[in-house]
Amino acid sequence: MGVPIKIPQPAGLTMEMLFQQNVFSVPVYQRNYSWKQNEVLDFWRDLEDLIEERRNNHFFGQVVTFNHDNIQDLIDGQQRMTTSTIFLAVIRDTAQKMLTDEADQLTQDSRDTLRDIMRDINQRLIRGENGEQATLKLQVSSESDRELQDYFYKRTHSQDVNYLDNSQKTEPMKNMDAAYLEFQRGIDKSLSQKKTLGERINLLDRTLRTFIEKFYVVMISAPTQRDAFIIFETLNSRGADLKPSDIIKNHIMFLLEDDLENTNLLWAKVSDQLNADSDRITSYIRSYWTATRRLVTEGALYRSLSQELNSKSEGKDFLDDLVELVHAYDVLENPWSPVANRDLFKNRMLHAEIDILDKMSVKLYYPIFLSMRKQRFDEQQIAQVLHQVISIFVRHRTILNNGTNTLESGFATTANKIYRGELTSVNDINTDLKRPVMLHSDADVLAAFSVLSKDGGQRGQKKWALTYLLSELAYADNEEDYYEDVFREDKYELVRIAELNDMTDDVDTDHESRIGNWTLIEKAYKFDERDADGKYQALHGSLFPGNDVLAEQVKQGWNNDAVDARQNKMSDNVVVIWQ
């Protein structure tokens, strides 16, 4: 990064030494506790291997800190430290429970062992003569942070955590609860395998000693916050378990270290809008980077970004853009929930197009949308461009069944031109999108459509892609808007026509999934439970365009030739609808 740092001497420390020698704090800009069951179980299995002497020690990872005022700010390693604190609390609470519940059966030596366990753990979790300072503390900058710190303290210091209903608990609180209960189950199961109370107490003591004496970390304590940020990025930028968004956040904090509190608040706006989901935040940043710079893979995202964002002003502009665009991006992924997403766009056509694209799992257009939004195109203009995007996608992917790499790179190129101000009108953008490599020839599209087959499905991308094709084709000569009934209300379901009149023997395997053998019919008819005449009446009474005519055709007989004839008739509108 071109910034010299003071290289601190790494220290290999057991967990006992780590807790005895340091007081840790989780800075406000760090992500919240996020370990799930898999990570907790891995922790427990590694410990079991040591207890059962299958291994001699376990490297628990790295800890990077910034040391100030005798406090170690955790720049990297807070997930491990938080989990370790919870684990120690479970052992202590188990010892306390045994001391209380088994009081009548305990020998003096057993009581002393349990008290030693509790004392040793409390000495590691609390500092100060009066126990007023926790060894691990979350820094707070808001009321929600304060609630989380209070909850963490109660969870790890034998205090009641049932003062909150589960619905009131945040995701980090739930993760803390889950880790605590998982460790509790593991310890209880392990102890239950011992026959006597003395054996169970000895095993609990051995579990504690094994963890604090045989789990070790490499700790790097940097003299400055800037040095700690750089070390963190160096250790985590290539193939670590962190998501790209987590490392990118650290890079932005490094660039804006003079105003960390405000920077953290801005990042929180992005994170909160995307439910603190690191994968979603990463995808958002990748779409933004594609729109404003270049298309890169997720694995190369941090490297590309860190090479180009090297100043405070660049970092600030980047973060401001993320905050500005994040709500609109969230609508792309969740058009109807929450209410604020449903109401963000006033143009009904735009919202419908976004919903249809979402249902068909089309995400490649996100950079184009973000560039237009950033360049202040209005909603009607964006809707006109999305109409062209849909046409290109249907031709390229849905009908020709080509791969998406060409579309992804092509959409990225157009998005860059929009962002740089090279394309300033809807006509400019749509003309750019119609490059030959993107918008395939009418002849190629018609040839592919003539034999096009789709599997359909009850839900998901396959269902909605076929539903969209059939709807556009059916309403081609109809002024009515099908969106509300077909997509918003989801009133119809896909059916193979041959199955409506039990003529599956007359339609061979090659034709049964052809577009010409599909239609949509109201779910309310429950046609699958009716006899042949009832199915005919349902098809004849359907409001979906063309089904009444189709009913008469089916009544006369339905075979391969009928499927081909219907598909050929559909093709008359294909290149007109998607042009």
C-alpha positions in Angstrom: 0.0 0.0 0.0 3.1 2.2 -0.1 2.9 3.0 3.7 5.8 1.8 5.8 4.8 0.1 9.0 6.6 -0.8 12.2 6.8 -4.6 12.2 5.9 -5.8 15.7 7.3 -9.1 17.1 4.6 -11.8 17.0 4.1 -13.7 20.2 3.0 -17.3 20.5 0.6 -17.5 23.5 -1.5 -20.1 25.1 -5.1 -19.1 25.9 -4.1 -19.0 29.6 -1.3 -16.4 28.8 -3.5 -14.5 26.4 -6.3 -14.0 29.0 -3.9 -13.4 31.9 -1.7 -10.7 30.2 -4.3 -8.7 28.3 -7.5 -6.8 28.4 -9.3 -6.7 25.1 -11.8 -4.4 23.5 -13.8 -4.9 20.3 -13.9 -1.6 18.4 -17.2 -0.2 17.3 -16.4 -0.6 13.7 -15.8 -4.3 13.9 -18.5 -6.7 12.7 -20.7 -8.3 15.4 -20.4 -11.8 16.7 -21.3 -14.1 13.8 -20.1 -17.6 14.6 -22.7 -20.3 13.8 -23.0 -23.9 14.8 -20.4 -25.2 12.3 -17.6 -22.9 13.7 -18.6 -23.7 17.3 -18.6 -27.5 16.6 -15.2 -27.2 15.0 -13.9 -25.5 18.1 -15.4 -28.3 20.3 -14.1 -31.1 18.1 -10.6 -29.7 18.1 -10.7 -29.5 21.9 -12.0 -33.1 22.2 -9.0 -34.3 20.1 -6.7 -32.8 22.7 -8.6 -34.1 25.7 -8.5 -37.6 24.2 -4.8 -37.1 23.4 -5.1 -37.6 19.6 -3.1 -34.4 19.3 -0.7 -32.5 21.6 -1.8 -28.9 20.9 -4.0 -26.8 18.6 -3.2 -23.6 16.7 -6.3 -21.4 17.2 -5.3 -18.7 14.7 -4.0 -15.2 14.8 -4.9 -12.2 16.9 -4.1 -8.7 15.6 -4.5 -5.8 18.0 -3.8 -2.1 18.4 -2.4 -1.5 21.9 -3.4 1.7 23.6 -3.8 2.7 27.2 -3.1 -1.0 28.2 -6.2 -2.0 26.2 -5.8 -4.3 23.2 -8.3 -3.3 20.4 -9.1 -6.4 18.5 -8.6 -5.7 14.8 -8.6 -9.4 14.0 -9.6 -12.3 16.2 -12.7 -11.0 18.0 -14.7 -14.0 16.9 -12.2 -16.4 18.5 -11.9 -14.3 21.6 -15.7 -13.9 22.0 -16.2 -17.7 21.5 -13.5 -18.5 24.0 -15.1 -16.2 26.6 -18.5 -17.9 26.1 -16.8 -21.3 26.4 -15.1 -20.4 29.7 -18.4 -19.1 31.0 -20.1 -22.5 30.2 -17.4 -24.4 32.1 -17.7 -22.1 35.1 -21.5 -22.3 35.1 -21.3 -26.1 34.9 -19.0 -26.1 37.9 -21.4 -23.8 39.8 -24.4 -26.1 39.0 -22.5 -29.2 40.1 -21.5 -27.4 43.3 -25.1 -26.6 44.0 -27.0 -29.6 42.7 -24.6 -32.3 44.0 -23.7 -30.6 47.4 -24.7 -33.7 49.4 -22.4 -36.0 47.5 -19.3 -33.9 47.1 -16.1 -34.7 49.0 -14.0 -31.8 50.2 -11.5 -32.4 47.4 -14.3 -32.3 44.8 -15.6 -29.0 46.3 -12.2 -27.5 46.1 -11.7 -28.6 42.5 -15.0 -27.0 41.5 -14.2 -23.8 43.3 -10.8 -23.7 41.7 -12.4 -24.0 38.3 -14.7 -21.1 39.0 -12.0 -19.0 40.6 -9.6 -19.6 37.7 -12.2 -18.7 35.1 -13.4 -15.6 36.9 -9.8 -14.4 37.2 -9.5 -14.7 33.4 -12.8 -13.0 32.6 -12.6 -10.2 35.1 -9.9 -7.7 36.0 -9.5 -5.2 38.8 -9.6 -5.6 42.6 -13.4 -5.3 42.7 -14.0 -7.2 39.4 -15.1 -4.1 37.7 -13.4 -4.6 34.3 -14.2 -7.4 31.9 -11.3 -9.0 30.0 -13.2 -8.7 26.8 -15.5 -5.7 26.2 -17.5 -4.4 23.3 -17.1 -0.7 22.7 -20.4 1.2 22.4 -21.3 4.1 20.2 -25.1 3.7 20.1 -27.9 2.3 22.2 -28.0 -0.9 20.3 -24.3 -1.4 20.9 -24.8 -0.8 24.6 -27.6 -3.4 24.7 -25.4 -5.9 23.0 -22.5 -5.3 25.4 -24.9 -5.6 28.4 -26.2 -8.8 27.0 -22.7 -10.2 26.4 -21.7 -9.3 29.9 -24.7 -11.0 31.4 -24.3 -14.1 29.2 -20.7 -14.6 30.2 -20.9 -13.6 33.9 -23.6 -15.9 35.3 -26.4 -13.3 35.1 -30.0 -13.8 33.8 -30.4 -13.4 30.1 -34.1 -14.1 30.0 -35.0 -10.5 30.4 -35.3 -10.3 26.6 -37.8 -12.3 24.6 -36.3 -14.1 21.6 -38.1 -11.7 19.3 -36.2 -8.8 21.0 -32.8 -10.3 20.5 -30.5 -9.2 17.7 -28.7 -11.7 15.5 -25.4 -11.4 17.4 -27.3 -12.1 20.7 -28.9 -15.2 19.2 -25.5 -16.3 18.0 -24.1 -15.9 21.5 -27.0 -18.0 22.9 -26.5 -20.7 20.3 -22.8 -20.9 21.0 -23.4 -21.1 24.8 -26.0 -23.9 24.4 -23.9 -25.8 21.9 -21.0 -25.9 24.3 -23.3 -26.7 27.2 -24.6 -29.7 25.2 -21.1 -30.9 24.4 -19.9 -30.7 27.9 -23.0 -32.3 29.4 -22.7 -35.2 26.9 -19.0 -35.6 27.6 -19.5 -35.7 31.4 -22.5 -38.1 31.2 -20.1 -40.8 29.8 -18.3 -40.9 33.2 -19.7 -43.2 35.9 -18.9 -41.3 39.1 -19.3 -37.8 40.2 -15.6 -37.6 40.9 -14.7 -38.6 37.4 -17.1 -36.0 35.9 -15.5 -33.3 38.0 -12.0 -34.4 37.0 -13.0 -34.4 33.3 -14.5 -30.8 33.7 -11.2 -29.7 35.2 -9.2 -31.4 32.5 -11.4 -29.8 29.8 -10.6 -26.3 31.2 -6.8 -27.1 31.6 -6.6 -28.5 28.1 -8.2 -25.4 26.5 -6.1 -22.8 28.4 -2.8 -24.8 28.2 -3.0 -26.4 24.7 -4.9 -23.9 22.5 -2.5 -21.3 21.4 -2.6 -18.2 19.1 0.0 -16.0 17.4 -0.7 -12.4 18.7 0.6 -9.4 16.8 0.2 -6.2 18.8 0.7 -3.2 16.6 1.9 0.2 18.1 -0.5 2.2 15.9 -4.0 1.6 14.6 -2.8 2.2 11.0 -0.2 -0.5 11.4 -2.8 -2.9 12.8 -5.1 -2.3 9.8 -2.3 -3.0 7.3 -1.3 -6.2 9.1 -4.9 -7.3 9.2 -5.3 -6.8 5.4 -2.1 -8.6 4.7 -3.0 -11.6 6.7 -6.6 -11.8 5.4 -6.6 -10.7 1.8 -5.7 -14.0 0.3 -8.0 -16.9 0.9 -9.0 -16.3 4.5 -12.3 -17.2 6.0 -13.4 -13.6 6.0 -15.8 -12.3 3.3 -14.4 -9.7 0.9 -16.8 -7.2 2.4 -15.2 -7.6 5.8 -11.7 -7.0 4.5 -12.9 -4.1 2.4 -14.5 -2.5 5.4 -11.2 -2.7 7.2 -9.5 -1.0 4.2 -12.1 1.9 4.3 -11.5 2.2 8.1 -7.8 2.4 7.4 -8.3 5.2 4.8 -10.7 7.1 7.1 -9.0 6.5 10.4 -9.2 10.1 11.4 -13.0 9.8 11.6 -13.7 6.2 12.6 -16.9 6.8 14.5 -18.6 8.6 11.6 -17.2 6.1 9.1 -18.6 3.2 11.2 -22.0 4.9 11.3 -22.0 5.2 7.5 -20.9 1.6 7.0 -23.7 0.6 9.5 -26.3 2.2 7.2 -25.1 -0.1 4.4 -24.9 -3.1 6.6 -28.3 -2.6 8.3 -30.0 -2.1 4.9 -28.7 -5.5 3.8 -29.4 -7.2 7.2 -25.7 -7.4 8.1 -25.3 -10.2 5.6 -21.6 -10.3 4.5 -22.5 -12.2 1.3 -25.1 -9.6 0.3 -22.8 -6.7 1.2 -20.0 -8.3 -0.9 -22.4 -8.8 -3.9 -23.5 -5.2 -3.6 -20.0 -3.8 -3.6 -19.1 -6.1 -6.5 -22.1 -4.7 -8.5 -21.1 -1.1 -7.6 -17.4 -1.8 -8.5 -18.5 -3.3 -11.8 -20.6 -0.2 -12.6 -18.0 2.3 -11.7 -14.7 0.6 -12.4 -14.6 -2.8 -14.0 -15.9 -6.4 -13.8 -14.0 -8.5 -11.4 -14.6 -11.8 -9.7 -15.6 -11.9 -6.1 -12.2 -13.3 -5.2 -10.4 -10.4 -6.9 -12.7 -7.7 -5.5 -10.7 -6.6 -2.5 -7.4 -6.6 -4.5 -8.9 -4.5 -7.2 -10.5 -2.1 -4.8 -7.5 -1.7 -2.5 -5.3 -0.9 -5.5 -7.5 2.0 -6.7 -8.8 3.5 -3.4 -5.7 4.9 -1.7 -6.7 8.3 -0.3 -9.1 9.6 2.2 -11.2 11.4 -0.4 -11.4 8.2 -2.5 -12.5 6.2 0.5 -15.1 8.8 1.5 -16.6 9.0 -2.0 -16.8 5.2 -2.2 -18.6 5.0 1.1 -20.9 7.9 0.3 -21.9 6.2 -2.9 -22.6 2.9 -1.1 -24.8 4.7 1.4 -26.6 6.6 -1.4 -27.4 3.5 -3.5 -27.9 0.8 -1.0 -31.7 1.1 -0.5 -32.3 1.0 -4.3 -30.0 -2.1 -4.5 -31.9 -3.7 -1.7 -35.1 -3.3 -3.8 -33.5 -5.2 -6.6 -33.0 -8.2 -4.3 -36.3 -7.8 -2.3 -38.8 -5.8 -4.4 -41.8 -6.4 -2.0 -40.4 -6.6 1.5 -40.2 -4.6 3.7 -42.8 -1.9 3.0 -40.1 0.7 2.4 -38.8 -1.3 -0.5 -42.2 -1.7 -2.0 -42.8 2.1 -1.8 -39.3 3.3 -2.9 -40.1 3.5 -6.7 -43.2 5.3 -7.8 -43.1 4.1 -11.4 -45.2 1.0 -11.5 -43.6 -0.3 -14.7 -40.1 -0.1 -13.2 -41.2 -1.9 -10.0 -42.9 -4.7 -12.1 -39.8 -5.2 -14.2 -37.6 -5.4 -11.2 -39.9 -8.0 -9.7 -40.0 -10.1 -12.9 -36.2 -10.0 -13.2 -35.9 -11.0 -9.5 -38.3 -13.9 -9.9 -36.3 -15.1 -13.0 -33.1 -14.7 -10.9 -31.5 -12.2 -13.2 -28.9 -10.1 -11.5 -26.5 -9.3 -14.3 -28.2 -5.9 -14.9 -27.5 -4.6 -11.4 -24.4 -2.5 -12.5 -26.5 -0.8 -15.3 -29.2 0.0 -12.8 -26.7 1.4 -10.2 -25.0 3.6 -12.9 -28.3 5.0 -14.1 -29.3 5.7 -10.5 -26.0 7.4 -9.8 -26.3 9.5 -12.9 -29.8 10.7 -11.9 -31.8 9.1 -14.7 -35.5 9.1 -13.7 -37.5 6.0 -13.0 -39.3 6.0 -16.4 -35.9 6.2 -18.2 -34.6 3.3 -16.1 -37.7 1.3 -16.8 -37.2 1.8 -20.6 -33.7 0.5 -20.3 -34.7 -2.5 -18.2 -37.2 -3.4 -20.9 -34.3 -3.7 -23.3 -32.3 -5.6 -20.7 -35.2 -8.2 -20.5 -35.3 -8.5 -24.3 -31.6 -9.2 -24.5 -31.7 -11.7 -21.6 -34.7 -13.6 -23.1 -33.1 -13.9 -26.5 -29.6 -14.8 -25.2 -30.4 -16.9 -22.2 -34.0 -18.1 -22.2 -34.4 -18.9 -25.9 -30.9 -19.5 -27.2 -29.7 -21.0 -23.8 -26.3 -19.3 -24.1 -24.1 -18.8 -21.1 -24.2 -15.6 -19.0 -20.5 -14.6 -19.3 -21.1 -12.6 -22.5 -24.1 -10.8 -20.9 -22.2 -10.0 -17.7 -19.2 -8.5 -19.5 -21.5 -6.7 -22.0 -23.7 -5.2 -19.3 -20.6 -4.2 -17.4 -19.3 -2.3 -20.4 -22.5 -0.4 -20.8 -22.7 0.4 -17.1 -19.1 1.8 -17.2 -20.1 4.1 -20.1 -23.2 5.3 -18.3 -21.2 6.1 -15.2 -18.5 7.9 -17.1 -21.1 10.0 -18.9 -20.5 8.6 -22.3 -24.1 7.4 -22.6 -26.5 10.2 -21.6 -29.9 9.1 -23.0 -32.1 6.1 -23.0 -31.6 5.8 -26.8 -27.8 5.9 -26.4 -27.9 3.2 -23.7 -30.3 0.9 -25.6 -28.3 1.3 -28.8 -25.2 0.3 -27.0 -26.9 -2.7 -25.5 -27.9 -3.9 -29.0 -24.4 -4.8 -30.0 -24.5 -8.0 -32.1 -22.7 -10.0 -29.5 -25.6 -9.1 -27.1 -28.7 -9.0 -29.2 -28.6 -12.1 -31.4 -30.1 -12.1 -35.0 -33.8 -12.7 -35.6 -33.0 -15.8 -37.6 -31.0 -17.4 -34.8 -33.7 -16.6 -32.2 -36.5 -18.0 -34.4 -34.6 -21.2 -35.2 -34.0 -21.8 -31.5 -37.6 -21.0 -30.5 -39.1 -23.4 -33.1 -37.8 -26.3 -31.0 -37.6 -24.6 -27.6 -38.4 -26.8 -24.5 -38.7 -25.8 -20.9 -39.1 -28.0 -17.8 -41.4 -25.6 -16.0 -41.6 -26.2 -12.2 -43.7 -25.3 -9.3 -41.4 -22.5 -8.0 -38.2 -20.7 -8.6 -36.4 -19.5 -11.7 -37.6 -22.2 -14.0 -41.3 -21.5 -13.2 -41.0 -17.8 -13.6 -39.0 -17.9 -16.8 -41.5 -20.1 -18.5 -44.4 -18.1 -17.0 -42.9 -14.9 -18.3 -42.5 -16.3 -21.8 -46.1 -17.6 -22.0 -47.5 -14.4 -20.6 -45.8 -12.1 -23.0 -46.7 -14.3 -26.0 -50.4 -14.7 -24.8 -50.8 -10.9 -24.2 -48.9 -9.8 -27.4 -52.2 -8.7 -29.1 -53.9 -7.8 -25.8 -53.8 -4.3 -24.2 -54.4 -5.7 -20.7 -51.6 -5.8 -18.1 -50.9 -9.3 -16.9 -48.4 -8.4 -14.2 -50.8 -8.1 -11.2 -52.6 -11.4 -11.8 -49.7 -13.5 -13.1 -46.7 -12.3 -11.1 -47.9 -10.2 -8.1 -50.9 -12.3 -7.1 -49.5 -15.6 -8.6 -53.0 -16.7 -9.6 -51.9 -19.1 -12.4 -50.0 -22.3 -12.6 -48.1 -24.0 -15.4 -49.7 -27.1 -17.0 -48.8 -29.3 -19.9 -51.7 -29.3 -22.4 -51.4 -33.0 -23.2 -52.2 -33.8 -19.6 -55.4 -31.8 -19.6 -57.1 -34.2 -21.9 -55.2 -37.3 -20.9 -53.5 -37.5 -24.3 -50.0 -38.0 -23.1 -49.6 -41.0 -25.4 -50.2 -38.8 -28.4 -47.4 -36.4 -27.5 -43.9 -37.9 -27.4 -41.1 -37.3 -25.0 -39.5 -34.8 -27.3 -42.6 -32.6 -27.5 -44.0 -32.9 -24.0 -41.9 -29.9 -22.7 -42.0 -27.8 -25.8 -43.3 -24.3 -25.4 -46.3 -25.2 -27.6 -47.4 -27.8 -25.1 -47.5 -25.4 -22.1 -50.1 -22.9 -20.9 -51.2 -21.2 -17.7 -54.5 -21.9 -15.9 -56.0 -20.5 -12.8 -55.0 -22.4 -9.6 -58.6 -22.2 -8.4 -59.8 -24.7 -10.9 -57.8 -27.6 -9.4 -57.9 -29.2 -12.8 -55.7 -32.1 -11.7 -58.7 -33.5 -9.7 -61.3 -33.3 -12.5 -62.4 -35.6 -15.2 -61.6 -35.0 -18.8 -64.8 -33.0 -19.4 -64.1 -31.0 -16.3 -60.6 -30.2 -17.5 -62.0 -29.0 -20.8 -64.5 -26.7 -19.0 -61.7 -25.3 -16.8 -59.6 -24.5 -19.8 -62.5 -23.1 -21.7 -63.5 -20.9 -18.8 -60.0 -19.7 -18.1 -59.3 -15.9 -18.4 -55.8 -16.5 -19.6 -55.7 -15.3 -23.3 -56.0 -18.0 -25.8 -57.1 -20.8 -23.4 -60.7 -20.8 -24.8 -59.5 -21.4 -28.3 -57.0 -23.9 -27.0 -59.8 -25.8 -25.3 -61.5 -26.4 -28.6 -58.3 -27.6 -30.1 -57.7 -30.0 -27.2 -61.2 -31.3 -27.5 -60.6 -32.3 -31.2 -57.3 -34.0 -30.2 -53.8 -33.0 -29.1 -50.6 -34.5 -30.6 -47.1 -33.6 -31.8 -48.4 -31.8 -34.9 -50.7 -29.7 -32.7 -47.8 -28.7 -30.4 -45.6 -27.8 -33.4 -48.4 -25.7 -35.0 -49.0 -23.8 -31.8 -45.3 -23.2 -31.3 -44.9 -21.9 -34.9 -47.8 -19.5 -34.4 -46.2 -18.2 -31.2 -43.0 -17.6 -33.1 -44.7 -14.9 -35.2 -44.5 -12.5 -32.2 -41.1 -13.6 -30.7 -38.8 -11.1 -32.4 -41.4 -8.4 -32.1 -41.8 -8.7 -28.4 -38.1 -9.1 -27.6 -36.5 -6.8 -30.1 
